[in-house]
Amino acid sequence: MAVEFRLILAGDPPVDEIAALTAADPREKPQPTSNQRLFTARLYDQRGYAITVRSGTHGHYEAETDGDSRWEWEPETYVNITFSMRADDLVDKGIPNMVRAIARVLAGRNEDAALIQDGDHLLLTRTNGVTRTHRTSWWNHYHLEHLVTGGAGRDRPVAP
């Protein structure tokens, strides 16, 4: 069983620049496919996930937030970073490495953003420079919130 996490950045940032930010090592940078708007890398052995970076238009995203309320977002243009993980790699390798990649992207870019698990659960939003984590129990379980909030805590601006 696979688990997918999707980080969405609003706007039209260059896909190759976003792909470069995801890589902890330059050799792990997702590479372009025959579609110039799509970059991929299979990093199961190194990082515990496969990654796809692609741009798009007319996005529509929705997910459950804390308290099971619905969140919706429709960015006109966006870059979507998908992390696909095998269940075996989630805890020890996949999620910690993914959150570090997300932290690099958020630190390197200032677009509004959202992180969604399996298309159902909202884990993070950044709007107008304010990063907010959702589903506190998920973040507490993995002890990784400090990586994306810079130690600032919930609902605080994080300097890019």
C-alpha positions, -999 to 999 in steps of 0.1 A, spaced: 0 0 0 14 34 -10 9 67 8 11 100 -11 18 135 1 13 165 -21 29 199 -16 13 225 -37 29 259 -44 6 286 -58 18 306 -88 41 299 -116 76 292 -101 100 275 -125 96 237 -122 133 230 -125 141 254 -96 115 237 -74 128 203 -84 164 214 -74 151 226 -40 137 192 -32 171 175 -35 193 170 -4 221 159 -28 224 173 -64 225 138 -77 190 133 -64 174 162 -83 143 151 -101 150 151 -139 128 164 -167 108 139 -187 96 143 -223 71 168 -209 90 200 -199 65 206 -171 72 173 -154 103 162 -134 107 128 -116 131 108 -94 128 74 -79 145 78 -45 131 48 -26 166 36 -16 180 70 -7 150 88 7 121 64 10 100 80 -18 95 86 -54 90 123 -63 72 140 -91 73 178 -97 49 192 -122 32 225 -130 -4 230 -138 -33 254 -142 -68 257 -128 -61 236 -97 -87 224 -73 -77 209 -39 -98 200 -9 -91 182 23 -102 177 59 -87 200 84 -87 198 122 -121 190 135 -131 174 101 -141 207 85 -134 210 48 -107 232 33 -107 241 -4 -82 259 -26 -82 267 -63 -49 282 -74 -50 295 -110 -14 282 -116 6 260 -93 35 236 -90 27 202 -74 53 181 -57 41 146 -50 59 122 -27 49 86 -31 60 62 -3 57 25 4 42 17 38 74 1 49 94 33 44 70 58 60 82 62 96 120 56 94 129 71 61 101 85 39 83 110 61 114 125 78 132 130 44 100 144 28 95 169 56 132 180 52 126 184 14 94 204 21 114 226 45 140 233 18 112 243 -7 94 265 18 126 282 28 137 287 -8 103 301 -21 77 324 -7 45 313 -26 14 303 -7 15 265 -2 -4 235 12 6 200 21 -21 172 18 -18 135 27 -36 110 4 -58 138 -10 -78 137 22 -59 153 51 -46 189 53 -12 189 71 2 224 64 -7 257 48 13 288 42 -7 320 33 8 355 31 41 342 46 24 325 76 30 288 79 4 269 99 4 232 107 -28 212 109 -35 178 124 -13 184 154 -13 147 164 4 138 130 31 164 136 36 154 172 38 117 163 68 124 139 84 152 160 91 172 128 70 204 131 101 225 139 115 217 105 87 235 86 80 263 112 116 270 119 109 265 156 84 294 154 54 273 163 20 273 148 5 303 130 38 323 129 56 339 100 87 320 89 114 340 72 121 326 37 
